Amino acid sequence: MLYIEQLGLNRYTLIHYPKALIHTWLAWQETPAMPMEQAITAQVLSYNAEIANKVVEWLKRLFELADV
């Protein structure tokens, strides 16, 4: 699988890759392209939902955070 970075099609620097991933995920939701702040307020992710736990674990791996 080739990623847009490998093909040179991305318009962002690699430092902004995590932000691009989050906004891509938001674009695929029921209300597409919702701003991140609004998505948090609208509880697109419930704090106790399985998907929320997966996102938290992904963010921990992404930023190499210890358990909070």
N, C-alpha and C positions, 0 to 999 in steps of 0.2 A: 504494500500500500504506500503510495507516495503522498506525502503531506504538502500543503501549499508552500511551506517553508523550503522544502527540498526542490520544488519547482520554481522557486523565486517569485511566487505570485502574491506573497503576503505584503501588506502595506503597513505593517507594524514592525517594530524592532523586537527581537526575541525577548527582551526584558518585559515586554507587554504581552507575552504569550498567555500567561494565566488570565489576564483580563479579557483577552480575546476568547478564551475557552468559556469563561463565565457568560460573556455576552452571547456567544453562540448558543449555549444551553438555554439562556433566556429567550432567544429568538425562536426556539422550538416549542415553547410552552403554549398553553391554551390562549393566553393573551400575549402575542409575540412582541418582542422588542421592548418589553416593559423595562424602564430604567431600574437599575439595581436597587436604589433606595425605595422605590415604589414596590418592587418585588418583595423586599423585606417587610415593609409595612403591610402589604396585602397578604402576607404569610403564604407566599407561593410554596415555601418549604415550612412545614410544621416542625417545631423543634423535636417532637417525639416520633416523627414519621421515619420509616426505614430509609427512605431516600435522603432525608436530612442527615442521618447518621453516616451514610455513604459519602455525602458531600463533605461533611466534617472530617472524616477519615482521609479523604482525598486531599483536602486543604492541609491537613497535618503533614501528610507525606510530601505535598508540594512545597511547603515552606519549612519542612523538617522541624516541626514544633513538637515539644514534649506534651504529654497529657496536661490539659488545663484543668 
